[in-house]
Amino acid sequence: MHVPDGLMDPLVALIGLLEFLAFITAASYLGSKRLQDKQLPRIALLSAGIFVAQMLNFPIGGGTTGHLIGAALFAILVGPALAVVGMTVVLIIQALMFGDGGITSFGLNAINMAVIAPLTGWGVYHLLEPMLGRSGISGKNIAVGAAAWASVFVAAAACAAELAVSYAISGGAYGIAATVSIPAMLGYHAVIGVGEAVITVGVIAYLWDVSADSFLSKDERLKNRAIWGRITSSKTLQASLAVLVVFALALPLYFLYSSEGMDGLERTMDDAGIEEENAMLASPFGYGESYFAVLFAGVIGFVAVALIALGLLRAIGSTKFRE
């Protein structure tokens, strides 16, 4: 769903950027109110994990593929404000380092995937969980799945509307006509959302099972160990290695489905007969075409997202935001 350069009308892109700046400012302020130092590595790790997860595509049929957005997962685990911040970091690294999503359309991509998607996922989950949670873990899983599906579908609807408005106000010079963009985007992403729901339910069920207090806990045991002991026993390090190992093992899926398949937006552009224009900014890295090249890109992106998210979260949690 990453909108490339040259697809949206400049006015629509500008409005999207201004909206995003307002939302990220509010999210940073609200996130600083609840952010604790002990949460920083975990939230940074979650951002990095979502980055590599987005690299893995799954087929939905007809030569079309989908990939995890992870916004609902993020929001359910850490809350909507911090999810907006974390997803923003993921999108920044994708755009600047790997050319995934245009520079001129960054505001719209961020509105769709870093604002609308997490807020929708969080809202749907907290609407359904009080009712469905009474039936136990199965009810909670249904609430999670519905939230994940809704996050993808509503974000896709917003993107379809942006395409339609761009087409209308530019006389067809930009965007895609509503008669094509709306049914295509909603149709493809209704199916992609099912994959998002399955993955999100699985990840959250696992985290709740093995470490229910990993992200929002108010208590954490104090450790008094040697420096090397702390490093080797660090749950953050262990989780980082686990994420990268799973990514390496799942990477063959990238070659099975990514080379020929298109994601939902790419398929919609193809349906409309629109080709992607050259990116405004040449990215220093690419995702690569061989196993080890893609693995290297994933590791580089993982580290970059984790470090930038950690630094940004520390800045948000500083006293100047709390005052």
CORCOR-V617859 format. One line per field, one symbol per residue. ss: DSSP state (~ for helix, > for strand, _ for the rest). Layout:
ss=???
This chain:
ss=_________~~~~~~~~~~~~~~~~~~~~~~~~~__~~~~~~~~~~~~~~~~~~__>>>>>__>>>>___~~~~~~~~_~~~~~~~~~~~~~~~~~~~_______~~~~~~~~~~~~~~~~~~~~~~~~~~~~~~_~~~~~~~~~~~~~~~~~~~~~~~~~~~~~~~~~________~~~~~~~~~~~~~~~~~~~~~~~~~~~~~~~~~________________~~~~~~~_~~~~~~~~~~~~~~~~_~~~~~~____>_~~~~~~~~___________________~~~~~~~~~~~~~~~~~~~~~~~~~~__~~~~_
